Amino acid sequence: MFNTGRMWRDRRDPATLEDGKIAKALRNAFIEDYCRAVWIEIPDHMNIPNIEQGGLAIAPSHAVAWNRLSVQCCAEAIDLVDQTLARLGWCEFQIAALSTRGSDFWPGQRLRGISGHSGTKVCVQH
């Protein structure tokens, strides 16, 4: 499960929209670093449930067996997420935005951030 900890977002919650975009970018980078799955980015304005159902309908049953299982919430792979963040070299604004993700997912839980971040990078808002 990758929608957890600093990578968590609720795309339907307007209050977490900006932080959620950063969390999604981190999750995509994490998947690129550590997973052997194929993924594509689909804009939120598209009908994602219909696209997913269409893909599931044509996939062989052994390829989607996991999709019909319920999963328990799992902890963030903190060390691996820290390594991905170090590779990305994000600025303090982005790192700070991610620090709220874990507390939104698990209220009251304190997450550690990457160590040794210099804070000298500048974020550019697009």
C-alpha positions, 0 to 999 in steps of 0.5 A: 500500500503506497497511499500511506504516511507522507505519501497519503492523500485524499484527492476529494478533500479540498483542504489538502489539495496542495499538500496532496499534489506533493504527496502524489508526486512523492508516491509516483517517485517512490513507485518508480524507485522501488516497485516493479509495477507499470503505472501511468499518471491519470489526471484527476479530472478524468473518470478514474473509476471507469478507467480502472474498471475497464482495465480490470475487465480486460486483465487476466484474473491472476493479474488482478487477484490482489485488487479484490482483497481488502488490506489493512492500513500499513506503516510508511516505509520511512527509510525508503521514503527518506531515500526517495526524498533525498534523491528528489532534492526537494525544498523545505516547502515541499518537505514541510507539506509532506510532514502533514500527510502522516498526521492526516492519515494517522492523527497524533503520529509524529513522522520524522523527515529526512536528515541533513536537508540543507534548505538552500533549494528554492521552490518554484510555484507553477 
